[in-house]
């Protein structure tokens, strides 16, 4: 699945495929080993318990989910080839594929691991605009953010969701959930 994903991308955009191959090497194996096997650092032999998942996932399933998310984000129309943009999108997809089925406590651990592994600047400011080449750090985890490739920045999910206004009569039967 990983090889076929990269081979398909190589045909469409050799520049993109080259960057993605490097990102796979930097992130995928360490993150999957951390989640599935509890391996934090092979060289220092730091091995703990695997992270707790809501639904147990295999390393193959996590990898396939990552490639599907990348396919959805890296469309031909977007034609993204800049390495910092690709890395931001990759980190977003990794957060929701490898880290997506983790319980909240494990998400915190995964987030810390991923941010350290990235080597990117983590900006703890609430008001800062975090673009490619940096990660947001004000909210608890990267799960609280979306990287918007059109805006070229990380955006808190909470900024995209309108505030809830309960029905005036207070009745449960009066609740309308907008779907568009």
C-alpha positions as CSV (number, residue, x, y, z in Angstrom):
1,X,0.0,0.0,0.0
2,X,2.8,2.4,0.9
3,X,4.9,1.5,-2.1
4,X,1.9,1.7,-4.5
5,X,0.9,5.1,-3.0
6,X,4.4,6.5,-3.5
7,X,4.7,5.0,-7.0
8,X,1.5,6.6,-8.0
9,X,2.6,10.0,-6.7
10,X,6.0,9.5,-8.4
11,X,4.2,9.3,-11.8
12,X,2.1,12.4,-11.0
13,X,4.7,14.6,-9.3
14,X,8.3,13.4,-8.8
15,X,9.1,16.4,-6.6
16,X,6.1,15.7,-4.2
17,X,7.0,12.0,-4.1
18,X,10.6,12.7,-3.2
19,X,9.5,14.9,-0.2
20,X,6.9,12.4,0.9
21,X,9.4,9.5,0.8
22,X,11.6,11.5,3.2
23,X,8.7,12.3,5.4
24,X,7.7,8.7,5.6
25,X,11.2,7.8,6.7
26,X,11.3,10.6,9.3
27,X,7.8,10.0,10.8
28,X,6.0,6.8,9.9
29,X,8.0,4.0,11.4
30,X,8.8,5.8,14.7
31,X,5.2,6.9,15.2
32,X,3.7,3.5,14.4
33,X,6.3,1.8,16.6
34,X,5.5,4.2,19.4
35,X,1.7,3.7,19.2
36,X,1.6,-0.1,18.5
37,X,4.7,-1.3,20.4
38,X,5.5,1.5,22.9
39,X,9.0,2.0,21.4
40,X,9.9,5.6,22.2
41,X,13.6,5.5,21.2
42,X,15.2,2.3,19.7
43,X,18.8,3.6,20.1
44,X,18.4,4.4,23.8
45,X,16.2,1.3,24.3
46,X,13.3,3.4,25.7
47,X,10.4,1.0,25.5
48,X,7.1,1.4,27.4
49,X,3.6,0.2,27.0
50,X,1.8,0.6,23.7
51,X,-0.5,3.6,23.6
52,X,-4.1,2.8,24.4
53,X,-6.4,2.8,21.4
54,X,-10.2,3.1,21.4
55,X,-10.2,0.5,18.6
56,X,-7.1,-1.6,18.2
57,X,-5.4,-0.9,14.9
58,X,-2.5,-2.7,13.2
59,X,0.6,-1.1,11.8
60,X,-0.7,-1.9,8.3
61,X,-4.1,-0.4,9.0
62,X,-2.5,2.8,10.4
63,X,-0.3,3.1,7.3
64,X,-3.2,2.6,4.9
65,X,-5.2,5.2,6.7
66,X,-2.3,7.6,6.4
67,X,-2.0,7.1,2.7
68,X,-5.8,7.6,2.2
69,X,-5.7,10.9,4.1
70,X,-2.7,12.0,2.1
71,X,-4.5,11.2,-1.1
72,X,-7.5,13.3,0.0
73,X,-5.4,16.3,1.0
74,X,-2.8,16.2,-1.8
75,X,-4.9,16.6,-4.8
76,X,-3.7,17.4,-8.3
77,X,-5.7,20.6,-8.2
78,X,-3.7,21.8,-5.1
79,X,-0.3,20.8,-6.7
80,X,1.6,21.3,-3.5
81,X,5.3,20.6,-3.8
82,X,6.9,23.0,-1.2
83,X,8.5,20.8,1.5
84,X,7.2,22.8,4.5
85,X,3.6,22.7,3.2
86,X,3.9,18.9,2.5
87,X,5.3,18.4,6.0
88,X,2.4,20.3,7.6
89,X,-0.1,18.3,5.7
90,X,1.8,15.1,6.5
91,X,1.8,15.9,10.2
92,X,-2.0,16.6,10.1
93,X,-2.6,13.3,8.3
94,X,-0.3,11.4,10.7
95,X,-2.1,13.0,13.7
96,X,-5.5,11.7,12.5
97,X,-4.3,8.3,11.1
98,X,-1.7,7.0,13.5
99,X,-3.0,9.1,16.4
100,X,-6.7,9.1,15.5
101,X,-7.9,6.1,17.5
102,X,-6.1,6.9,20.7
103,X,-7.8,7.7,24.0
104,X,-7.3,11.3,25.2
105,X,-4.5,10.4,27.6
106,X,-2.6,8.6,24.9
107,X,-3.2,11.5,22.5
108,X,-1.3,13.8,24.8
109,X,1.6,11.4,24.8
110,X,1.5,10.9,21.1
111,X,1.3,14.7,20.6
112,X,4.4,15.2,22.7
113,X,6.3,12.5,20.8
114,X,5.3,13.8,17.4
115,X,6.2,17.4,18.2
116,X,9.6,16.3,19.5
117,X,10.2,14.0,16.5
118,X,9.3,16.8,14.0
119,X,12.0,19.1,15.3
120,X,9.7,22.0,14.3
121,X,9.2,25.1,16.4
122,X,6.1,24.8,18.6
123,X,4.4,28.1,19.1
124,X,2.5,28.3,22.4
125,X,0.8,31.6,21.6
126,X,-3.0,31.6,21.2
127,X,-2.9,34.5,18.7
128,X,0.0,33.5,16.6
129,X,-0.6,32.4,13.0
130,X,1.3,29.1,12.7
131,X,2.2,28.5,9.1
132,X,4.2,25.7,7.4
133,X,7.5,24.9,9.2
134,X,6.0,25.4,12.7
135,X,3.4,23.7,14.9
136,X,0.7,25.2,17.1
137,X,1.0,24.6,20.8
138,X,-1.6,26.6,22.6
139,X,-4.3,23.9,22.7
140,X,-3.6,20.5,24.2
141,X,-2.8,18.5,21.0
142,X,-2.5,18.7,17.3
143,X,-5.9,16.9,17.2
144,X,-7.3,20.4,18.2
145,X,-6.1,21.9,14.9
146,X,-6.5,21.6,11.1
147,X,-3.8,22.6,8.7
148,X,-5.6,24.6,6.0
149,X,-3.5,24.3,2.8
150,X,-5.5,27.1,1.1
151,X,-4.8,29.5,4.0
152,X,-1.3,28.0,4.5
153,X,-1.7,27.9,8.3
154,X,-2.9,25.8,11.3
155,X,-6.4,26.7,12.4
156,X,-8.1,25.6,15.7
157,X,-11.1,23.4,15.0
158,X,-13.0,25.5,17.6
159,X,-12.6,28.6,15.4
160,X,-14.4,26.8,12.5
161,X,-17.4,25.6,14.6
162,X,-20.1,28.2,15.4
163,X,-21.1,28.6,19.0
164,X,-24.1,26.5,20.1
165,X,-27.3,28.4,20.7
166,X,-29.9,26.3,22.6
167,X,-33.6,26.6,21.5
168,X,-35.4,29.4,23.1
169,X,-38.1,27.2,24.6
170,X,-35.4,24.9,26.1
171,X,-37.1,21.7,24.8
172,X,-35.0,18.9,23.5
173,X,-37.5,18.3,20.7
174,X,-36.8,21.8,19.4
175,X,-33.1,21.2,18.7
176,X,-32.2,21.6,15.1
177,X,-28.8,20.5,14.0
178,X,-27.6,22.3,10.8
179,X,-25.9,20.0,8.4
180,X,-24.7,22.4,5.8
